[in-house]
Amino acid sequence: MNGLSGMEKFSHLEDKIYLTIELVKKLREDNERLEGEVARLRTELSHAAAGEGIGGEKVNELLSEREAIQAKVEAMLDALTEIDPEIAAAVAV
């Protein structure tokens, strides 16, 4: 850089400043885009969490129904085993 004139040095500095300005603009655009994406993902997450609560309740309800049906089937099988010894042998297997 020692061999450069004052005007060449100034031009070089000017180029660097414009490149820096372009870089800052690009970074700001990227930042705005990413902030929008973060907001969208937060919204999706909150909706998913709310839906999970409802789904979790439904799963618990279905598990309770399953247990009630299983208890009724076991009671019916116990009643059948008292009536027919062959059924008792089949259930025991």
C-alpha positions in Angstrom: 0.0 0.0 0.0 3.0 2.3 0.3 3.2 2.7 -3.5 -0.4 3.9 -3.7 -1.4 7.5 -4.1 -3.7 9.3 -1.7 -6.6 9.0 -4.2 -6.0 5.3 -4.7 -6.0 4.7 -0.9 -9.2 6.7 -0.6 -10.8 4.6 -3.4 -9.7 1.4 -1.7 -11.2 2.6 1.6 -14.4 3.6 -0.2 -14.7 0.1 -1.8 -14.3 -1.5 1.7 -17.0 0.8 3.1 -19.5 -0.1 0.4 -18.7 -3.8 0.8 -19.3 -3.4 4.5 -22.6 -1.6 3.9 -23.7 -4.4 1.6 -22.7 -7.0 4.2 -24.6 -5.2 6.9 -27.7 -5.0 4.7 -27.5 -8.8 4.0 -27.1 -9.6 7.6 -30.1 -7.5 8.6 -32.2 -9.2 5.9 -31.1 -12.6 7.2 -31.8 -11.5 10.7 -35.3 -10.4 9.9 -36.0 -13.6 8.0 -34.7 -15.7 10.9 -36.8 -13.7 13.4 -39.9 -14.4 11.3 -39.1 -18.1 11.1 -38.5 -18.2 14.9 -41.9 -16.5 15.5 -43.6 -19.0 13.1 -41.9 -22.0 14.8 -42.9 -20.7 18.3 -46.5 -20.4 17.1 -46.4 -24.0 15.7 -44.9 -25.2 18.9 -47.6 -23.6 21.1 -50.3 -25.1 18.8 -48.6 -28.5 18.9 -48.3 -28.3 22.7 -52.0 -27.4 23.0 -53.0 -30.2 20.7 -50.8 -32.6 22.6 -52.8 -31.8 25.8 -56.0 -32.7 24.1 -54.4 -35.8 22.5 -53.0 -36.9 25.9 -56.5 -36.7 27.4 -57.9 -38.8 24.6 -55.2 -41.4 25.1 -55.9 -41.6 28.8 -59.6 -41.9 28.1 -59.0 -44.7 25.6 -56.7 -46.5 28.0 -59.4 -46.4 30.7 -61.9 -47.8 28.3 -59.5 -50.6 27.3 -58.9 -51.5 31.0 -62.7 -51.6 31.6 -63.2 -53.9 28.5 -60.4 -56.1 29.6 -61.9 -56.5 33.0 -65.3 -57.4 31.5 -63.7 -60.0 29.1 -61.8 -61.6 32.0 -65.0 -61.7 34.0 -66.8 -63.4 31.1 -64.0 -65.9 30.7 -64.0 -66.7 34.4 -67.8 -67.3 34.2 -67.4 -69.5 31.1 -64.6 -71.6 32.8 -67.0 -72.4 35.6 -69.5 -73.8 33.1 -67.3 -75.7 30.7 -64.0 -77.4 31.7 -62.8 -77.4 28.1 -63.0 -73.7 28.0 -61.0 -73.6 31.3 -58.3 -75.7 29.7 -58.2 -73.4 26.6 -58.0 -70.3 28.7 -55.2 -71.7 30.8 -53.0 -72.2 27.8 
